[in-house]
Amino acid sequence: MPDETEAPQVLNDQEEAHISSDAGDDEKQVFSDAVRQLPPHAVKDLLSVGVCTRCILRLFGIRGKIYPSSSLSPSILCAVLGEPTNADKHMVENGVQTNEGSGSHHASKELDVEPVFCSICLGILQFIYRDDKGMLVKKNSANNLAASIAELVKREGHHIDNFSLEVSIPPIVLENEHAVWLYMKRKYGSECWFGEKFHSDHISAKDALKNSIASPIETLLDVQSGLSSFRIRLTYSHTKASKMIQNFIQGIEGCKRRKQGTDDVFNTVDGSVVAGVECPDFSSSEADAVIQGSFNALQDHEYSERFKFPPEKVNEPCCLTSLCYRTPIYFGGRYLKYSRNVSQTRWIIDDERMGEASVEEILGSNILSMCQGDNYKFHAAGREDIDVRMLGSGRPFLVEIQNARHVPSEAFIKEIEVKINNLENKLVRVKNLKVVGSQGWTLMREGEAEKQKQYTALVWISRQLEDADMQTVSSLKEMRILQRTPIRVLHRRSPLEREKIIHWMKIERIAGSSQYFLLHLCTQAGTYIKEFVHGDLGRTHPSIGSILGCRVEILQLDVTDVKMDCFLTE
């Protein structure tokens, strides 16, 4: 069954004229001048073994804005060099094999002509690939490939000011380059141009592709490329070729890995390359480094024994997965929780929700919807129980929004804060909301270990409260206590004994009551306050119960302050 080929995406005349980089005579002259410096016989040889024009240019280190040009065909290259265009039947003409007298320009437009893919880049720099549905796609130019990428960005609904272009290619391209280099070295190593030009200052396939499409994408999206939180990632994979390289590297490294007991890098990295991109955080640099290191360790004669020279004809292009995404945006601030029936995070037991809502869902869902992101993660500096209110200055938190389509401005952030604070149920309030970088994590972690927390507890004792009790409690400063893991959390916490510090305490009487009072206290982070009050059957010592010498119960608890420096002001 013949491969189905996507009809080339064609730009209208105005767009093509606007973004085409080969429209000017100056650039054509630059191209001609660069090509005339190349040895014609070597260029012809490379064409004869199936190397595409862009790979030839990059192997000779030709730089400049010539890579997007749709005129980079072998026939034009030969014309500049003064060579016949149909001199060899293996020549690759825009991804289509040319034969003597076949009329290459006509053949390149026929969909039923068998494509021939570059023996080095496997069609990457010819803009030929299989899409995620397995369909064979051929773009006539870099502009057309750029147009499909720009359309993806627009379809995803991203609002961008700039972008970063990332390219991942299969390791077989590195092997093919080295094979061609050895082939040329055998034939032309004694000629002066070989040491001066060929491969010594070459451009990588990744950079050549970026040079080809970055400028057209900039024009179509009307933004600049560079360092950016918005990434366009093109991942090329070639299952058959990658498996071959994997087997080769495993043969070299297998004994070493067995001796060292290390993992197979292909199981952890390169397998993802073959399968395609599954998450924005993926990187193939580790696999590439291992492969390049293994190649470099081979002597030329060892390489010759293992690989064919030149590389054999390629019958299958790479698969391309295109992905655009924004790196996470972090919102930092402080939240207050006014309900005793709201958990900090979503709490489900046996398919039944505990509490009427959660801080995580109230904050995360509202920020997510306004940023038009894919998902969110909620992080807080400590936590309070579902029946404990969070008052005072609030608790520091971070909400991580993944792949946000909308970039928040200061006014937009204020709008989010107002929306949350005006919710009908008034369960949660947020203050000092702002966008922070990844340093928000550092601020939270640095303060978390050293932070102090203040509480107010409603307490009942089994006898009347005396003035002496109030003096005794208030006199205790920097008191050290030992707490074994509370009974109520033993099912999910390790049974440990922890030393904590009670910095200060004071008792406030409640008018008209002799057995109820408010206990105000400041403690080290991580102290179990409920257990400190009632003693937890002796598992916390000393406790308020042991200090007062009677039975004590805690009825309600509020966190009134979390003493950390982060997110205190807008």
Disulfide bonds with the S-S distance in Angstrom:
none
